[in-house]
Amino acid sequence: MSDLLVRAARGERTERPPVWLMRQAGRHIPEYREIRETHSFVEAVTDPDVAERITLLPWERYRTDGLVMFSDILTILEPLGFQYHIESGVGPVIENPVSGPDDLDRAREPIAERLDYVGDLLDRLDDRVGDRTSLIGFAGGPFTLASYAIAGEPSRNQLPARKFRLQHPEAFERLLDLFTEAVAEFLQYQVAHGADVVQLFDTYAGILPPADYERHIVPRHREIVAAVDAPTILFVRNMNGRLEQLAAADPDVAGLDWTVEMSDARERLGDLGVQGNLDPSVLFADRETIRERTREIIEAAGPRGHVLNLGHGVDRETPVESVQTFVETAKNFQW
């Protein structure tokens, strides 16, 4: 593999920052939309032939330093007894959400058997491009998964999960423990099938008050990170005022959204690696603005332990030329 991303994720100094984008294989690429005309989202995720084609789209266009597998954070729900589908205009819908404390005991299947299509995909990618780029696996974090499992669909403020946490505290702890154990096993499974780096997306956990985050989330993030034998990136949104809580989980890299000033993050996080954090909306600007704003982040992050990325996923309307400019700016940068 090309080890630029792995070296940066381990905190090493690199000749330039490695670059990839969250959701880079998704809706902004025309070929992706063509594939989706004949395949539902769930079909695209669970069919290794289709998932491989989609995963390789950004590699064919941009030659990113990291290739993130095309999948979804909710796949881990399948072996845990949940069913879900995607509804147009709504997003993921859990068909049998958690309705109360007595609804946690469900028939479960072995993760490696139920999600064998993920291992198949990573094996294929390793064979195709594993010697030229770093493969990235990922999973949803405990609170984000619990939020979906309780609400049954996307929730703007995660109120259903926050209410459940207060009304049924013991059941909430059990649910978080269930997801923590499953996610750790799932990420280990991905590493065994060729993932060089993994990212834990607990995107929604930042909505919790700091004390609750400290109590419920940090120990579980730490447990997942400790279980994975590969560099781990931890991404949580809305953590600008408490970056230290991200660091407390001991990830190799803290994923930063665009509300964080990179220079401030460097001062507060010390030697911890950082990822990000260009505002995705900047990719709608002219090319020189994209180059300028990207270089500002690179320079603020410094040459050691920085993975260049957006502060969240690339928007579906983003011009491919803008993504190309973003990637090329990183590739042309030298310390």
MOPE-V496026 format. One record per residue. N is the residue number from 1. RES is the residue in one small letter. OMEGA is omega as a letter, one per 40 degrees, with the letter a starting at -180 (NA if undefined). Layout:
{{N/RES/OMEGA} {N/RES/OMEGA}}
This chain:
{{1/m/i} {2/s/a} {3/d/a} {4/l/a} {5/l/a} {6/v/a} {7/r/i} {8/a/a} {9/a/i} {10/r/i} {11/g/a} {12/e/i} {13/r/i} {14/t/a} {15/e/i} {16/r/i} {17/p/i} {18/p/a} {19/v/i} {20/w/a} {21/l/i} {22/m/a} {23/r/a} {24/q/a} {25/a/a} {26/g/a} {27/r/a} {28/h/a} {29/i/a} {30/p/a} {31/e/i} {32/y/a} {33/r/i} {34/e/i} {35/i/a} {36/r/i} {37/e/a} {38/t/a} {39/h/i} {40/s/a} {41/f/a} {42/v/i} {43/e/a} {44/a/a} {45/v/a} {46/t/i} {47/d/a} {48/p/i} {49/d/a} {50/v/a} {51/a/i} {52/e/i} {53/r/a} {54/i/a} {55/t/a} {56/l/a} {57/l/i} {58/p/i} {59/w/a} {60/e/a} {61/r/a} {62/y/a} {63/r/i} {64/t/a} {65/d/i} {66/g/a} {67/l/a} {68/v/a} {69/m/i} {70/f/a} {71/s/a} {72/d/a} {73/i/a} {74/l/i} {75/t/a} {76/i/i} {77/l/a} {78/e/i} {79/p/a} {80/l/i} {81/g/i} {82/f/i} {83/q/i} {84/y/i} {85/h/a} {86/i/i} {87/e/i} {88/s/i} {89/g/i} {90/v/a} {91/g/a} {92/p/i} {93/v/i} {94/i/a} {95/e/i} {96/n/a} {97/p/i} {98/v/a} {99/s/a} {100/g/a} {101/p/a} {102/d/a} {103/d/a} {104/l/a} {105/d/a} {106/r/i} {107/a/a} {108/r/i} {109/e/i} {110/p/a} {111/i/a} {112/a/i} {113/e/a} {114/r/a} {115/l/a} {116/d/i} {117/y/i} {118/v/i} {119/g/i} {120/d/i} {121/l/a} {122/l/i} {123/d/a} {124/r/a} {125/l/i} {126/d/i} {127/d/a} {128/r/a} {129/v/a} {130/g/i} {131/d/a} {132/r/i} {133/t/i} {134/s/i} {135/l/a} {136/i/i} {137/g/i} {138/f/i} {139/a/i} {140/g/i} {141/g/a} {142/p/a} {143/f/i} {144/t/i} {145/l/i} {146/a/i} {147/s/i} {148/y/a} {149/a/a} {150/i/a} {151/a/a} {152/g/i} {153/e/i} {154/p/i} {155/s/a} {156/r/a} {157/n/i} {158/q/a} {159/l/i} {160/p/i} {161/a/a} {162/r/i} {163/k/a} {164/f/i} {165/r/a} {166/l/a} {167/q/a} {168/h/a} {169/p/a} {170/e/i} {171/a/i} {172/f/i} {173/e/i} {174/r/a} {175/l/i} {176/l/i} {177/d/i} {178/l/a} {179/f/i} {180/t/a} {181/e/a} {182/a/a} {183/v/i} {184/a/i} {185/e/a} {186/f/i} {187/l/i} {188/q/i} {189/y/i} {190/q/i} {191/v/i} {192/a/a} {193/h/i} {194/g/i} {195/a/a} {196/d/a} {197/v/i} {198/v/i} {199/q/i} {200/l/i} {201/f/i} {202/d/a} {203/t/a} {204/y/a} {205/a/a} {206/g/i} {207/i/i} {208/l/i} {209/p/a} {210/p/a} {211/a/i} {212/d/i} {213/y/a} {214/e/a} {215/r/a} {216/h/a} {217/i/a} {218/v/a} {219/p/a} {220/r/i} {221/h/a} {222/r/i} {223/e/i} {224/i/a} {225/v/a} {226/a/a} {227/a/a} {228/v/a} {229/d/i} {230/a/i} {231/p/a} {232/t/i} {233/i/i} {234/l/a} {235/f/i} {236/v/i} {237/r/i} {238/n/a} {239/m/a} {240/n/a} {241/g/a} {242/r/i} {243/l/a} {244/e/i} {245/q/i} {246/l/a} {247/a/a} {248/a/i} {249/a/i} {250/d/i} {251/p/i} {252/d/a} {253/v/i} {254/a/i} {255/g/a} {256/l/i} {257/d/a} {258/w/i} {259/t/a} {260/v/i} {261/e/a} {262/m/a} {263/s/i} {264/d/i} {265/a/i} {266/r/i} {267/e/a} {268/r/a} {269/l/i} {270/g/a} {271/d/i} {272/l/i} {273/g/i} {274/v/i} {275/q/i} {276/g/e} {277/n/a} {278/l/i} {279/d/a} {280/p/a} {281/s/i} {282/v/a} {283/l/i} {284/f/i} {285/a/i} {286/d/a} {287/r/a} {288/e/i} {289/t/i} {290/i/i} {291/r/a} {292/e/a} {293/r/i} {294/t/i} {295/r/i} {296/e/i} {297/i/i} {298/i/a} {299/e/i} {300/a/a} {301/a/a} {302/g/a} {303/p/a} {304/r/i} {305/g/i} {306/h/i} {307/v/a} {308/l/a} {309/n/i} {310/l/i} {311/g/i} {312/h/a} {313/g/i} {314/v/a} {315/d/a} {316/r/a} {317/e/a} {318/t/i} {319/p/i} {320/v/i} {321/e/i} {322/s/i} {323/v/i} {324/q/i} {325/t/i} {326/f/a} {327/v/a} {328/e/i} {329/t/i} {330/a/a} {331/k/a} {332/n/a} {333/f/i} {334/q/i} {335/w/NA}}
